[in-house]
């Protein structure tokens, strides 16, 4: 019997994974690693562009989140 924790883990994993895949640059701008306090250079509103390599890394993390959510769902509901 599946519990609320497993269901919440699957739903949050899918939502977080999809958000990282769909909008990786936004996720990086909101993150602690690349946020506005780390890249404070230049005038207001003149943030540097986020490299494509970082965007692909974030997409890979999103795919990993989807894989973990799928694994939890498979083990819980199969």
FENGI-V138850 format. One record per helix or strand of 3 or more residues. SS is the DSSP state (H for helix, E for strand). FROM is the first residue (numbers start at 1). TO is the last residue. If there is no record, write none. Layout:
# FENGI-V138850
ss = {SS;SS}
from = {FROM;FROM}
to = {TO;TO}
This chain:
# FENGI-V138850
ss = {H;H;H}
from = {4;24;52}
to = {22;30;77}
